[in-house]
Amino acid sequence: MLVTEFSTGDVAPRDRFASFEAFATQSHIRTVLRSNQQDDFRARMRVLELGELQVSALTYPHLEVVRTPKLIRQGDPEVYEINSVLAVSGRMSQDGHEATFRSGDLVLLDSSRPFRVWLDAAPDRVATVVARIPRALLPLPWTAVRRLVATPIPATHGMSGVFHRWLADLAANAGGFTPANVPTLASITTDLLTSLLGRHLDTGETMTPQSRRRTLRVQVHDFVRQHLGDPSLSPVTLAEAHRVSVRSLQQLFADEGTTPAAWIRHLRLERCRHDLADPRLSLRPVHAVAARWGFTDAGHFSRAFRAAYGVPPRDYRHQALRDAEQETAGTWWP
């Protein structure tokens, strides 16, 4: 079973904090937990197991997390925890480092050293996504990585932004993965974290060629999704943005049985198809939908859409909206 779900809503209010504490102790590194809302602690957790790796999405209110020297002596899994901060603010300390953090930051902790974290979050939103990775899986010296603990890394751009979005996507889509996906997901997660930390430590040369290739593929895919609406997005601009040749980019996509141009076109058409079927956008002209996703020539868009889906975009919209109306009418109870 890859995914385990937990919610304090399933137990009586007075037992919620103890229930959360017991589940957290089983699923994460051992810590002491405290909260100023223990009388009615509302929290949820979704844990995705990826072999030796683990990715968890947590929702909680106020929480204090402490890993003491005694707990470390009792058992240390020797893992890093990288926290992707989504909707929480707080502060932390470890190994002489003290810092505040906020939504949009990445924060690293080491299970082998004492730490203390204070968190304030809204109980109705996912506050953090936490990736737990054994230290032995990262080809980076422990003495070097320790310099980054309890040091917020803004996830606004570059590798930090890619990793931040990757963890959020893993958590959001956890229920759709199968055991066959685990090796690939674990490898990509490890490669992205290695690249992220390596860039901050200036030790990127420790990555293997295979890891570099997997990391580049994720970076390229993420960049395309972030810039689909830019009409200038092309194999040339994509290669320039990642400092590789167009030939290297083509080889990267050839491994997936496609080309950069075909993949960009496919994603743009899929975004257009989604918008055309959205009743909330029914008054937006077809050419405006196309322009939103980078198609500057209405005729070219119409031909590409028909080639991909077998019908012109206007006909597709008409049928999709009619189906939506019928579905709504069919579920109406007087």
N, C-alpha and C positions, 0 to 999 in steps of 0.2 A: 504494500500500500504506500503510494508516494506521498499522499497528502493526508494530514491529520488536522481536523478542525476542533477548536475549543471556544466556548463562550460561557461567561459567568451568568448569562441570562438563563441558563438551564438549572441554576441552583438558587436557594433562598438568599436574600440580600446579606444576611449576617454571615453566610458561609462563602461568599464570593471571593473575598481576598485570599482566604486559605486555599480555596480550590485553584485559583490562578497560581498561587505560589507553588502548590504541589505539581501542577502541570509544567510550569516553567522549570522546576528543578529536574524533572524527568527529560525535558526536551532541550534544555540549554545548559551552559556551564553553571555550576552551583554558585549562587549568590545569596546575600541577605536582601530581602525586599521590604520596603516600608512605604506607606502612603498615608496622606492625611484624609483619604476617603475610604478607609478600610470598612466602615460601617455599611457601605453600599458600593462596592468596587465593581464598576462596569468595564469589562475588557473582553477582547476577542483575540484569537491567535490562529493563524493558518501556517502550518509547517510543511514545507516541501523537502523531501529527502532526495538528494542527488548523490547516492553512494556515500563517499566520505564527506561530502559537502552538505550543507543545509541552508535553506533560505526560508526566512520566517517573516510574515507580515503581522504586526502587532498594533492593536488599538487599545488605548488605556487612558485614564485621566492622569492625576499626579502620581509619580512613582520615583522612589529612590532605590538605586541598585548599588550594592556594595559587595566587592569580592575581597575577602580578607586573607591575610597570610595563613590563617588556620585552614580555611577552605582549600587553599592552594596545596598545602601540605597533605591534606586528606585525599586529594586527587586532582591532577592537572591533565586535561586532554591535549595541551600544547596546540592551541588553535588561535587564529586571529578572528576577531569579529569586526566586520566592516559594517557600520551603521549608515544606512541611507535615510536621511532625515526628511520626512515628507510634510508633517503637520505637527511640529512640536518645537519647543525651545527649551534650553536648559544649559547646564554646565557640567563639566567633568574634570577629573584629575587622575593621572596615572604617571608613575615614573618621574615625578617632579614637574610634569607638564600640567598646567591648568588652563582651561579655556571655556568660553561660552560658545554655543552653537545655535543654529536656527534652521528653519526649513530651507532645503536646497543644499545642505552641507553633507559631506561624507566624513565619518569619524571612525578611526581605527582603534581597537582595543586588543590587548594581549592577555590571554588567559593565565599566563605564567607570572604576572605581576599584579599586585593589589590595585584596585581602582574603585572610584566612587562616581556615580552619575546621578544627577538630579534632572527630572523630566516633568514638564507641564504640557499636557496635550488635551485636545478635545476628545471626549469619549465616543464621538460618532464618526470619526474619520481615522483611516489608517495613519498612525503616527510615524512609525519607522518600519523599514524593511531591513532585516539583519541577515547578512551572509556569514556563515561560519565555515572557515577553511583551515584544515590542518597546516601548520607551519611547514611541515616537510614537503608539501606539494608546491610551495612557492620557491623558485630558484633564486631567492634573494637572501643575503646574509641577515640573520636575526639581529645582530648587533646594529646593522644599518636601519632595518625596518623599525626598530624600537624608537628611532628618532622621530617617527611620525605619529606615535600613539598620542591620543588625546589632543590632536592638532587638526582642527576642522579644515577640510579641503572643499572649497566652493565648487559645486557641481554645475557651473554655469556654461562651460564650453570644454572643448577638447575631450580627452580621455575620461575626465571626471564626469562630464555630462553624459557620455556614452554609457559609462558604467552605472550611473544613477538611473538612467532610463531602462537599462537592461534589467536591473534588479526589480524595478517597478513592474516591468512587463512579465518577468518570471512570477512575481507574486500574483498579479492579476490573472494570469492564464494557467496557474498551477493545476487546476482541475482538468485541463485538457491534455496534459502530458501522459505518456506511457513509459513503461520501463525501457523500451527501445530508445527513447529520447535521452535517457539519463547520461550516458557517456558523452554525448555531444554537448548537452547543456552544462555539464560539469567542466568539460574542457574549455568551453568558451568563457565561463565565469572565471576560471583560474587564469586563463590567458589575459582577460581584460584587467583583472586585478593586478597581475604581474606587470603588465604594461603601465598601468596607472601609477603604481608605487615606484616602478623602475624609473619613470620619468621624473618623479619628485626626488628620487635619490641619485639620478644620473647613472643608473646601472642597467639601462635598457638592453645592453649587449648580452645579458644573461639569457634572454629568450631564445628558444630554438627556432629554426626556420619555419617549422610547422606551426608553432605558436604565433609567430609573427604573421603568418598568412591568415590564420583564423582570426586574429585580432584585427587585421586590416579589413577582412571581409565584413566583420561586424561594424567597424567604423564607417565603411563605405555605405553599407545598407542604412545605417542610422543617418548619415549625411543626406542621402537621397530622400529619405522620408521627411527630413526636416526642411528640405528645399524643393519639394515637388512643385510648389506654386511658382517657382522662379523660371520664367521662360528660357533663361540662358543656361539652365542646367543641361549638361550634355556630357558625353564621355570625355571630352577634352577638359572641360571645367572640373569634372569629377576627378580626373587624374591629377590636374594641377593642385587641387585642394588637398590631396593626400601625398603629393610629391612623388608620384610614380609615373611611369610612362603609360601611354594609352595601350600599348601592347601588353604591358604587365596587367593592366586593368582588364583587358579582354581575356587574358589567360585565367584571371581570377574568376570571372563569370563563366568561362568555358567549363570550369569544374562543376558548375550547377546546370550546365546544358543550355545556357542562354548567352546573351550579350548585354553590355551595359545599356545600350540604346533600347533594346527590347524590354529590359527589366524596368527602366524608367517609364517607358510608354505603358507597360502593363499596370504599374502602380497608379499612374495618372488616370488611366481608364477606369480602374477599380474605384478610385475616389469619385470620379464623375458619375459612375453608375450608382454609387451609394447616395450621392446628392440628388440625382434625378429621381430616385425612389423615395425620397424624404418628403412627406406631405408639408412639412414646415417650410420647404424651399420651392413649393409648387409655383410660386409667382416669379421666381428668378428665371430669366431667359436662359435657354439652353446654351447660347454662346457665352453668357456670363459664368455659368457653371464650368464650362470648358476653360475659360480664361483663368478662373480661380486656381486651376490645377495645371497651368502652364501651356495650354493650347492657345496659340495666338491666331490660328487660321481655322475659322469655323468649318469650312469645307473639308479640310484635312481631318479635323476632329470627327466629323460625321462619318467619313469613310473609314477611319480607324475603328470607330465604335462599332459600325456595322460589321466590319471584318472580324471583330473580336466576339460579338454577341449575337450576330445574325439579324439584327433589326436596327433601324435608324434610332438615334437617341430620343427623338420626339415620340416615336411609337413605343419605345421602351418605357419612357416616363408615363405615358397615358395608361399602359397596361399595368405598370407597377402601382400607380395611384388608384386605379380602379380595383385592383386586388386588395389594396390596403383598406379601401372603403368597404368592400364586401366582408373582409375579415372583421372589421370593427362592427358592422351591422350584425354579423353572425354571432358576436359575443355579447350583444346587448340584451339585458334582461329587464323587461318592463316592471 
